[in-house]
Amino acid sequence: ELEKLGLRDDVDLHVYEVPVEYQTVQRLIPALWKKHSPQLVVHVGVSGMATTVTLEKCGHNVGYQGLDNCHFCPGSQCCVEGGPECIDSIIDMDTVCKRVSALGLDVTVTISKDAGRYLCDFTYYTSLYQSRGRSAFIHVPPLGKPYSAEQLGRALQAIIEEMLDVLEHSGDKINCQHEH
């Protein structure tokens, strides 16, 4: 749906489906970062427990015990051996949530600090580690429970555009601080 809607004109949108497989994530995410050198990667995952569109603040390195679609689980139960326990996105999710909520879309947006210690969290941590925090993860409820594909597409469009805006403006502040 987001691919149909697109983003603002100055953004190249690349959409990929990531299999629910630990080993594929460990190969694919670094390869996508290398191929595209993006300003931002936003992952979207369906959560059967979600009733809102949920912005995840951080990814976790350890605690992965569930088997993936290939019946595999990392023996170490972690994403990156020796990596930090938790990596926060550099995007201020609270600001993004407030801004999108103020737009009056017919979708509720919330914040979370726990993406669930399964492939969503694993993917998010892997991407955060690869990008030094320039990643985001959004959990969405299953289609029709309660939102339509169109509602979710419009919400994702608004959220990602706000994330890019926040990222661009925080980049100005970071650059400014380094110059002085």
Backbone bond lengths (Angstrom), bond angles and torsions (degrees), N, CA, C in turn:
res aa  C-N    CA-C-N  psi(-1)  N-CA   C-N-CA  omega(-1)  CA-C   N-CA-C  phi
1 E - - - 1.462 - - 1.538 110.61 -
2 L 1.332 116.31 -44.09 1.470 120.32 178.31 1.524 110.62 -63.04
3 E 1.316 115.92 -37.54 1.464 119.59 179.09 1.533 110.19 -60.75
4 K 1.336 117.62 -38.31 1.474 122.06 176.99 1.522 110.71 -66.18
5 L 1.338 116.34 -44.08 1.470 121.22 -176.89 1.526 112.01 -72.74
6 G 1.329 115.95 -38.01 1.456 120.93 -176.80 1.516 112.09 73.78
7 L 1.316 114.98 -177.57 1.461 123.20 177.46 1.522 107.15 -122.99
8 R 1.321 116.54 -174.85 1.466 118.90 -179.16 1.532 110.37 -58.76
9 D 1.336 115.63 161.65 1.465 122.25 -170.20 1.527 114.74 -59.42
10 D 1.326 117.87 -30.04 1.467 119.98 -175.76 1.539 112.51 -88.09
11 V 1.341 117.10 12.96 1.462 120.80 -178.10 1.525 110.02 -116.84
12 D 1.334 115.13 127.13 1.467 120.46 172.28 1.523 107.00 -90.64
13 L 1.311 116.62 116.92 1.457 122.19 -178.65 1.524 109.66 -98.03
14 H 1.320 116.57 126.01 1.464 122.57 175.17 1.524 106.87 -119.98
15 V 1.327 116.81 125.43 1.462 121.33 -178.08 1.523 108.80 -113.88
16 Y 1.324 115.67 128.84 1.459 122.24 177.73 1.516 108.91 -131.10
17 E 1.326 116.06 146.05 1.458 120.60 170.98 1.520 107.16 -97.84
18 V 1.326 115.65 124.92 1.458 121.04 -178.07 1.530 107.95 -101.61
19 P 1.326 117.68 121.34 1.468 120.06 179.59 1.533 111.85 -62.73
20 V 1.313 116.00 153.97 1.465 122.40 179.77 1.531 107.50 -84.26
21 E 1.360 114.13 68.75 1.461 122.04 -175.91 1.527 109.17 -144.46
22 Y 1.321 116.62 120.48 1.465 121.56 -177.62 1.531 112.17 -54.14
23 Q 1.328 117.40 -48.80 1.462 120.13 -174.19 1.529 111.75 -67.96
24 T 1.329 116.77 -34.83 1.460 119.85 176.75 1.522 110.19 -66.03
25 V 1.329 116.92 -42.19 1.471 121.39 178.18 1.530 109.77 -59.16
26 Q 1.330 117.17 -44.49 1.463 120.56 -178.19 1.527 112.39 -63.67
27 R 1.328 117.37 -28.24 1.476 121.44 176.64 1.521 111.78 -86.80
28 L 1.340 115.71 -48.06 1.460 121.53 -169.04 1.531 113.42 -70.78
29 I 1.314 118.11 -44.66 1.476 120.29 -174.89 1.531 111.02 -61.28
30 P 1.347 120.07 -51.10 1.475 118.33 176.66 1.532 112.42 -60.38
31 A 1.347 117.52 -35.68 1.469 120.27 -179.85 1.526 110.93 -65.89
32 L 1.331 117.85 -38.96 1.472 120.79 178.48 1.521 111.14 -67.77
33 W 1.327 117.26 -40.13 1.471 120.28 176.60 1.527 109.89 -61.79
34 K 1.334 116.41 -42.78 1.466 120.09 -179.15 1.533 110.83 -66.79
35 K 1.327 116.83 -42.60 1.465 121.62 -176.77 1.523 112.16 -65.82
36 H 1.329 117.69 -43.48 1.460 121.02 -171.13 1.533 114.72 -103.41
37 S 1.334 119.10 -21.12 1.469 122.75 -173.33 1.535 110.93 42.39
38 P 1.323 116.85 56.87 1.471 119.55 -172.90 1.519 113.27 -75.27
39 Q 1.320 113.49 158.85 1.465 120.24 172.19 1.525 109.01 -70.03
40 L 1.328 115.78 -33.63 1.461 121.79 -175.13 1.522 109.31 -157.18
41 V 1.337 115.88 141.62 1.457 121.35 170.29 1.523 107.23 -117.66
42 V 1.326 115.55 128.74 1.464 120.93 178.20 1.517 107.60 -116.34
43 H 1.314 115.67 118.90 1.457 122.06 177.16 1.518 108.29 -95.70
44 V 1.318 116.32 143.14 1.464 121.47 177.56 1.517 107.47 -128.06
45 G 1.325 115.81 129.63 1.456 120.70 179.57 1.514 110.96 -132.43
46 V 1.315 115.61 148.06 1.457 121.15 177.83 1.525 108.69 -88.77
47 S 1.325 115.04 132.15 1.462 121.37 174.68 1.518 108.70 -119.71
48 G 1.315 116.32 121.31 1.455 121.27 178.13 1.513 112.81 -63.33
49 M 1.325 116.69 -19.80 1.470 120.90 -179.85 1.528 112.32 -90.57
50 A 1.330 117.66 -16.27 1.467 121.16 -174.91 1.531 111.15 -72.80
51 T 1.321 114.67 140.20 1.470 120.93 172.62 1.524 109.79 -120.78
52 T 1.337 115.94 -3.44 1.464 122.45 178.11 1.528 108.07 -130.80
53 V 1.322 115.96 170.25 1.457 121.27 169.39 1.527 104.89 -85.02
54 T 1.334 116.39 120.93 1.461 121.49 -168.57 1.525 111.48 -116.11
55 L 1.325 115.79 122.34 1.462 122.31 176.79 1.521 108.43 -88.80
56 E 1.310 116.86 120.47 1.467 121.48 -179.28 1.528 109.38 -89.30
57 K 1.334 115.79 129.77 1.468 120.44 -177.35 1.527 113.22 -81.01
58 C 1.342 117.52 -31.15 1.463 119.32 -171.59 1.527 111.34 -150.99
59 G 1.322 114.27 161.67 1.455 122.06 174.86 1.510 109.70 -114.81
60 H 1.330 116.62 151.11 1.471 122.52 -176.10 1.524 110.77 -114.20
61 N 1.327 115.92 144.12 1.456 121.93 -175.13 1.527 113.67 -86.28
62 V 1.323 118.31 -32.98 1.468 120.02 -171.74 1.523 112.17 -122.99
63 G 1.334 114.25 162.44 1.460 120.52 175.31 1.514 113.93 106.17
64 Y 1.326 117.90 17.17 1.464 121.80 -177.31 1.529 109.84 -89.07
65 Q 1.334 115.43 106.69 1.465 120.89 -176.87 1.525 112.97 -120.54
66 G 1.332 117.32 -14.80 1.462 120.54 -177.59 1.515 111.71 -77.92
67 L 1.330 116.36 141.39 1.458 121.34 177.32 1.525 110.28 -74.94
68 D 1.338 115.72 142.18 1.468 120.41 178.78 1.530 110.27 -85.74
69 N 1.319 116.87 -170.03 1.471 120.98 -178.19 1.524 113.62 -66.87
70 C 1.338 117.03 -13.23 1.471 121.61 175.76 1.534 111.31 -102.24
71 H 1.324 115.90 12.17 1.473 122.60 -178.06 1.527 111.80 61.16
72 F 1.340 115.43 36.06 1.463 121.85 -179.39 1.526 109.38 -116.34
73 C 1.323 115.86 146.41 1.462 122.57 171.70 1.528 106.74 -141.31
74 P 1.344 118.06 135.76 1.470 118.58 179.37 1.530 110.84 -58.85
75 G 1.318 116.32 131.15 1.467 120.52 179.65 1.512 112.50 -58.03
76 S 1.332 116.23 -33.65 1.461 121.46 -179.67 1.531 111.59 -78.33
77 Q 1.327 116.80 -12.60 1.467 124.14 -175.33 1.528 111.76 57.53
78 C 1.346 116.45 27.16 1.461 119.06 178.43 1.526 111.28 -138.08
79 C 1.333 114.49 166.26 1.468 121.54 -179.36 1.514 111.39 -82.22
80 V 1.328 115.88 -54.89 1.459 122.28 -174.34 1.527 108.72 -129.12
81 E 1.318 115.96 112.00 1.473 120.44 178.14 1.525 109.85 -54.35
82 G 1.319 117.53 124.94 1.460 121.84 178.47 1.513 114.67 78.59
83 G 1.335 117.54 1.80 1.463 120.50 178.54 1.519 110.89 -75.18
84 P 1.338 117.39 163.15 1.468 119.80 178.15 1.529 111.22 -61.86
85 E 1.324 116.41 152.34 1.469 121.61 -178.78 1.527 111.75 -58.80
86 C 1.319 116.33 -39.96 1.464 120.74 -174.65 1.532 107.96 -142.53
87 I 1.338 116.21 140.64 1.464 120.43 174.58 1.525 107.17 -124.85
88 D 1.325 116.08 127.27 1.462 122.10 177.55 1.519 109.70 -87.90
89 S 1.314 115.95 146.42 1.459 120.73 170.65 1.527 107.56 -68.61
90 I 1.330 117.19 145.57 1.470 118.90 175.84 1.529 110.72 -76.36
91 I 1.326 116.52 -9.22 1.463 119.43 178.69 1.518 109.53 -82.07
92 D 1.311 116.08 131.68 1.461 121.84 178.79 1.525 108.37 -76.11
93 M 1.329 115.79 95.84 1.465 120.87 -175.84 1.531 112.23 -65.99
94 D 1.340 117.13 -30.70 1.472 119.75 177.75 1.526 110.24 -61.80
95 T 1.335 116.49 -44.46 1.467 120.88 178.81 1.524 110.43 -63.99
96 V 1.330 117.10 -45.05 1.462 120.84 179.58 1.529 109.82 -60.31
97 C 1.324 116.72 -44.89 1.463 121.34 -179.38 1.531 110.95 -60.69
98 K 1.323 117.07 -46.12 1.469 120.82 179.37 1.524 111.53 -62.34
99 R 1.324 116.51 -45.14 1.470 120.50 -178.57 1.533 111.92 -63.58
100 V 1.322 116.54 -44.92 1.468 120.01 -178.52 1.531 109.98 -68.77
101 S 1.318 117.04 -39.81 1.467 120.34 178.04 1.524 110.92 -61.25
102 A 1.329 116.84 -34.70 1.471 121.60 -179.20 1.531 112.29 -72.36
103 L 1.330 117.42 -14.78 1.466 120.42 -179.76 1.528 112.54 -73.45
104 G 1.329 116.33 -16.15 1.456 119.54 177.71 1.523 114.30 76.23
105 L 1.329 116.96 25.90 1.469 119.51 174.35 1.525 108.16 -67.73
106 D 1.312 116.61 158.71 1.463 120.11 -179.24 1.532 111.58 -88.53
107 V 1.343 115.20 39.46 1.459 122.59 -179.79 1.527 107.90 -135.74
108 T 1.316 117.12 135.87 1.463 121.15 177.26 1.525 109.43 -88.98
109 V 1.342 115.95 131.85 1.463 122.20 -179.88 1.524 108.13 -115.68
110 T 1.333 116.02 131.37 1.463 121.62 -179.96 1.530 109.53 -130.61
111 I 1.343 115.04 177.00 1.470 123.02 -177.83 1.527 109.00 -118.80
112 S 1.327 116.04 148.21 1.465 121.47 175.78 1.526 109.33 -142.05
113 K 1.331 115.54 152.87 1.467 121.57 174.74 1.525 111.52 -113.70
114 D 1.334 117.30 11.56 1.460 120.54 -178.88 1.520 110.41 -144.52
115 A 1.324 115.84 103.74 1.462 121.27 -177.58 1.527 112.86 -81.87
116 G 1.344 118.09 2.83 1.458 119.65 166.80 1.513 120.11 107.04
117 R 1.299 120.83 1.75 1.472 123.35 178.03 1.525 113.31 51.40
118 Y 1.323 115.46 41.29 1.458 120.33 171.04 1.524 105.96 -135.28
119 L 1.290 120.02 -155.20 1.463 121.19 -171.48 1.519 113.38 -63.64
120 C 1.330 118.88 -30.28 1.470 120.35 178.04 1.527 109.75 -63.63
121 D 1.323 116.22 -52.21 1.462 121.49 179.94 1.533 110.14 -63.46
122 F 1.326 117.17 -41.49 1.463 122.92 179.53 1.530 110.68 -60.62
123 T 1.325 115.49 -45.33 1.471 120.84 178.27 1.519 110.46 -63.76
124 Y 1.328 116.13 -44.71 1.463 121.20 -178.22 1.524 110.48 -61.87
125 Y 1.326 117.18 -49.24 1.462 120.28 -179.94 1.532 110.32 -60.05
126 T 1.323 116.50 -45.72 1.463 121.13 -179.76 1.527 110.45 -56.90
127 S 1.324 116.22 -43.35 1.462 120.87 -179.70 1.527 111.69 -71.25
128 L 1.326 117.10 -41.33 1.472 120.60 177.22 1.527 110.70 -61.07
129 Y 1.319 116.31 -42.29 1.467 121.85 179.67 1.529 109.89 -63.39
130 Q 1.317 116.07 -45.07 1.464 122.35 -178.94 1.530 111.15 -63.78
131 S 1.339 116.68 -35.53 1.465 121.77 -169.12 1.527 114.51 -104.52
132 R 1.332 117.07 2.78 1.464 121.00 -174.43 1.533 110.56 55.97
133 G 1.334 115.23 41.58 1.466 120.37 173.14 1.516 116.36 94.59
134 R 1.326 118.54 -0.99 1.476 120.84 -177.11 1.531 111.92 -87.64
135 S 1.309 115.56 47.06 1.457 121.66 179.14 1.516 108.75 -133.47
136 A 1.324 114.07 162.55 1.460 120.65 175.52 1.522 107.80 -142.16
137 F 1.315 114.88 156.09 1.464 120.21 175.62 1.513 108.54 -134.78
138 I 1.329 114.95 132.91 1.457 121.64 179.94 1.524 107.99 -123.70
139 H 1.321 116.27 122.22 1.456 120.69 172.65 1.520 108.77 -91.32
140 V 1.313 116.46 135.88 1.459 121.83 176.39 1.527 108.90 -123.15
141 P 1.336 116.70 150.27 1.467 118.81 175.39 1.528 110.07 -73.37
142 P 1.329 117.41 163.41 1.466 119.75 175.83 1.529 110.48 -58.66
143 L 1.334 116.12 151.24 1.467 120.56 179.76 1.523 110.62 -55.20
144 G 1.329 114.05 135.21 1.461 120.36 178.32 1.511 114.48 81.21
145 K 1.335 117.44 -0.11 1.480 120.37 -177.17 1.520 111.14 -127.77
146 P 1.295 122.68 67.48 1.466 127.35 8.55 1.528 114.35 -107.35
147 Y 1.344 119.05 -1.69 1.464 119.78 -167.84 1.519 113.39 -99.05
148 S 1.342 115.36 148.74 1.467 121.85 175.24 1.529 109.43 -79.35
149 A 1.321 115.99 166.43 1.469 120.95 176.50 1.524 110.09 -59.23
150 E 1.326 116.87 -39.82 1.464 120.65 -179.70 1.529 111.04 -64.38
151 Q 1.330 116.89 -44.04 1.474 119.93 178.45 1.528 110.33 -61.66
152 L 1.324 117.12 -45.08 1.471 120.57 179.97 1.522 110.84 -65.48
153 G 1.311 117.50 -40.61 1.466 120.89 178.27 1.516 111.83 -60.48
154 R 1.338 116.88 -45.69 1.472 120.44 178.84 1.528 110.88 -65.47
155 A 1.337 116.64 -39.06 1.468 120.23 178.48 1.527 110.37 -64.41
156 L 1.335 117.29 -45.57 1.468 120.55 178.97 1.518 111.13 -61.96
157 Q 1.323 116.38 -41.14 1.467 120.73 177.74 1.525 110.21 -58.34
158 A 1.321 117.35 -49.57 1.470 121.52 -179.15 1.522 111.02 -64.10
159 I 1.331 117.39 -43.21 1.470 121.72 -178.57 1.525 110.32 -63.01
160 I 1.328 117.50 -47.68 1.467 120.40 -177.24 1.519 110.87 -66.55
161 E 1.321 117.68 -38.79 1.467 119.22 177.18 1.526 110.94 -64.99
162 E 1.324 118.21 -38.14 1.477 120.59 175.38 1.529 110.56 -66.80
163 M 1.330 117.08 -40.14 1.468 119.97 178.06 1.523 110.64 -60.09
164 L 1.320 116.66 -44.62 1.468 120.30 178.61 1.520 111.09 -62.29
165 D 1.328 116.30 -40.76 1.470 120.43 178.24 1.528 110.83 -63.32
166 V 1.320 116.83 -46.30 1.472 121.26 178.70 1.527 109.75 -62.24
167 L 1.321 116.72 -42.89 1.466 121.18 -179.86 1.529 111.02 -63.15
168 E 1.329 116.60 -44.66 1.465 120.21 179.63 1.516 111.59 -63.67
169 H 1.320 117.75 -40.84 1.468 120.11 -179.06 1.518 112.13 -75.61
170 S 1.327 118.44 -33.69 1.468 119.32 176.29 1.520 109.26 -70.39
171 G 1.339 116.91 -31.89 1.467 120.85 176.38 1.509 111.65 -62.37
172 D 1.354 116.58 -38.14 1.469 120.43 176.96 1.519 110.55 -61.09
173 K 1.336 116.08 -44.44 1.467 120.57 -179.00 1.526 110.69 -65.74
174 I 1.331 116.38 -42.75 1.458 120.44 -179.68 1.524 109.90 -62.48
175 N 1.332 117.03 -47.48 1.469 120.68 178.78 1.514 111.25 -60.63
176 C 1.319 115.76 -42.17 1.464 120.99 -178.72 1.542 109.99 -61.98
177 Q 1.340 116.40 -42.89 1.462 119.68 -178.98 1.519 110.90 -64.90
178 H 1.323 116.87 -36.00 1.460 119.31 -179.10 1.516 112.09 -71.47
179 E 1.329 117.58 -25.65 1.461 120.09 -177.75 1.524 112.39 -77.09
180 H 1.320 117.26 -20.95 1.480 118.58 -174.65 1.494 112.89 -98.88
